[in-house]
Amino acid sequence: MQNDMKSTIQAAVAEEVGKAMARQLDLLEQIAQFLGIEPGSNPASSAPKRTPVPPPASKRPPAPATGPAPKRPSSVPVRKWVKPKPEAAPKPTRTKAAPQNRRGRPRAAGRTAAVATPNSSPSPATSVTYAEGQEVRYKQGRGTFSAKVTAVDAKAKTVTVERVSDNKKVVRPFDKVTPA
C-alpha cells in the first residue's frame, strides 16, 4: 500500500517536472531564435572564448632565491635576551591625556546641568498636590493622556491615575503628571 502511494506520487512528480522542463525548453528555443542562435548547436562551442588575464604584478620585488639559512656552528653560543633593569630607563610621564575620538556629546555635559537644576529650584509639578477625582494629564512613552486621579502616594511621590480613553489604571511619578 505504502509502496503504491510512493510510486504514484513519484510518477505524478516526474510527469509535472517533465512538463515544466518542456515549457522551459520551448522558452529557451524561442529566446535562441530571437537572438539568432541555432537551437540545436552546442552553447559552449558557439560562445567566444575569453583569454585569461594574468594577475597583476606585485609591487614588491621578489625575494632572492637562496638556499636554506646557514646553520650556526655549535661553537658560537646563543645570546640570550636580558631584560633591562627598571632603573635604567625611567618611563616618560604624561602631561596631557591623549585625545579620544568619540562621537556624540561628552559624558558629563548633559548630567551636570540636569543634576544642578532640581537642587537649585524645585519644579512646579512637584509642589502640586493631587486630589482623588482630579482631572490630570500624564506622559507615558511618546504620548500624553487625559486621566482622573484615583490614589495619591505622597511618600513615594506617585499618583495612580485612570485613563479616560480605556479606563486603564497606571501609576506615574509626580513629575510626569500635570493638572489638566
LINNORZI-V728456 format. One record per residue. N is the residue number from 1. PHI is phi in degrees with one decimal (none if undefined). D_CENTER is the distance of its C-alpha to the mean C-alpha in Angstrom with 2 decimals. Layout:
BEGIN
[[N & PHI & D_CENTER] [N & PHI & D_CENTER]]
END
This chain:
BEGIN
[[1 & none & 53.31] [2 & -67.9 & 49.79] [3 & -65.6 & 50.63] [4 & -63.0 & 52.07] [5 & -64.0 & 48.89] [6 & -63.3 & 46.77] [7 & -69.0 & 49.05] [8 & -65.7 & 49.21] [9 & -64.2 & 45.43] [10 & -62.7 & 45.24] [11 & -65.0 & 47.98] [12 & -64.7 & 46.33] [13 & -64.9 & 42.98] [14 & -62.4 & 44.86] [15 & -63.8 & 46.78] [16 & -64.9 & 43.69] [17 & -64.1 & 41.95] [18 & -61.9 & 45.20] [19 & -63.8 & 45.34] [20 & -64.2 & 41.77] [21 & -66.7 & 42.47] [22 & -64.7 & 45.72] [23 & -63.3 & 43.97] [24 & -62.7 & 41.45] [25 & -65.1 & 44.40] [26 & -61.7 & 46.24] [27 & -62.8 & 43.28] [28 & -64.7 & 42.93] [29 & -64.9 & 46.67] [30 & -63.8 & 46.53] [31 & -64.3 & 43.73] [32 & -63.5 & 45.80] [33 & -64.1 & 48.88] [34 & -62.1 & 47.01] [35 & -81.8 & 45.82] [36 & 85.6 & 49.30] [37 & -103.0 & 48.53] [38 & -68.2 & 51.08] [39 & -67.6 & 49.69] [40 & -88.9 & 51.51] [41 & -76.9 & 50.57] [42 & -77.7 & 48.18] [43 & -63.7 & 44.88] [44 & -69.6 & 44.45] [45 & -80.4 & 47.87] [46 & -83.6 & 47.48] [47 & -75.1 & 44.23] [48 & -67.9 & 44.88] [49 & -77.7 & 44.14] [50 & -101.7 & 41.67] [51 & -82.7 & 42.60] [52 & -67.8 & 40.04] [53 & -91.7 & 38.77] [54 & -67.8 & 39.13] [55 & -66.4 & 36.07] [56 & -62.6 & 36.08] [57 & -71.4 & 38.18] [58 & -73.0 & 36.66] [59 & -78.1 & 37.34] [60 & -84.3 & 38.46] [61 & -69.8 & 41.99] [62 & -65.5 & 42.41] [63 & -68.9 & 43.37] [64 & -64.2 & 47.10] [65 & -80.6 & 48.22] [66 & -119.2 & 49.91] [67 & -75.1 & 50.93] [68 & -63.8 & 49.61] [69 & -59.8 & 49.47] [70 & -65.1 & 52.93] [71 & -78.4 & 53.53] [72 & -80.6 & 54.48] [73 & -63.8 & 58.02] [74 & -65.4 & 58.38] [75 & -75.4 & 60.69] [76 & -87.1 & 57.89] [77 & -73.0 & 56.12] [78 & -83.3 & 52.34] [79 & -86.1 & 51.28] [80 & -91.0 & 49.02] [81 & -78.3 & 46.39] [82 & -111.8 & 47.49] [83 & -70.6 & 45.22] [84 & -71.4 & 46.32] [85 & -73.5 & 47.76] [86 & -62.8 & 45.78] [87 & -74.6 & 48.79] [88 & -65.9 & 49.00] [89 & -131.5 & 46.08] [90 & -68.3 & 44.83] [91 & -74.6 & 41.17] [92 & -71.7 & 40.60] [93 & -93.2 & 39.63] [94 & -87.1 & 36.93] [95 & -97.8 & 38.23] [96 & -138.3 & 35.01] [97 & -68.3 & 31.39] [98 & -68.7 & 29.15] [99 & -68.1 & 27.07] [100 & -101.2 & 23.42] [101 & -95.2 & 20.92] [102 & -114.8 & 18.75] [103 & -95.4 & 17.29] [104 & 84.6 & 18.50] [105 & -81.9 & 21.67] [106 & -59.4 & 23.44] [107 & -57.0 & 23.22] [108 & -85.0 & 26.79] [109 & -62.4 & 27.21] [110 & -80.8 & 26.28] [111 & -75.3 & 27.66] [112 & -62.9 & 31.14] [113 & -70.6 & 31.96] [114 & -70.1 & 30.69] [115 & -74.9 & 32.56] [116 & -74.1 & 35.73] [117 & -68.6 & 36.32] [118 & -63.5 & 36.89] [119 & -71.7 & 39.42] [120 & -73.9 & 41.34] [121 & -149.3 & 41.90] [122 & -68.3 & 40.84] [123 & -72.1 & 39.13] [124 & -65.3 & 41.49] [125 & -69.2 & 39.53] [126 & -75.6 & 40.23] [127 & -83.4 & 43.96] [128 & -78.7 & 44.28] [129 & -102.6 & 45.62] [130 & -108.6 & 44.80] [131 & -116.1 & 47.38] [132 & -63.8 & 47.00] [133 & 89.6 & 47.10] [134 & -73.3 & 45.90] [135 & -80.4 & 43.69] [136 & -137.0 & 40.40] [137 & -123.2 & 37.03] [138 & -137.1 & 33.87] [139 & -97.3 & 30.19] [140 & -146.7 & 27.63] [141 & 65.7 & 23.98] [142 & -96.2 & 24.11] [143 & -122.4 & 27.75] [144 & -120.3 & 31.24] [145 & -129.4 & 33.74] [146 & -87.1 & 37.52] [147 & -156.7 & 38.95] [148 & -115.7 & 42.09] [149 & -74.2 & 42.37] [150 & -108.6 & 43.41] [151 & -154.6 & 43.34] [152 & -127.7 & 42.95] [153 & -116.2 & 42.13] [154 & -68.6 & 43.33] [155 & -65.5 & 42.77] [156 & -88.1 & 39.02] [157 & 56.8 & 38.88] [158 & -128.5 & 37.39] [159 & -126.4 & 38.63] [160 & -95.3 & 38.49] [161 & -121.0 & 38.43] [162 & -117.5 & 38.84] [163 & -62.5 & 37.01] [164 & -72.3 & 39.49] [165 & -67.2 & 37.34] [166 & -130.5 & 36.75] [167 & 58.3 & 38.77] [168 & -86.9 & 35.85] [169 & -91.2 & 36.56] [170 & -136.2 & 34.00] [171 & -101.1 & 34.39] [172 & -130.0 & 33.26] [173 & -70.7 & 34.04] [174 & -55.2 & 36.79] [175 & -71.2 & 34.61] [176 & -94.8 & 32.65] [177 & -112.3 & 35.94] [178 & -129.7 & 38.38] [179 & -63.7 & 41.85] [180 & -80.2 & 42.10]]
END
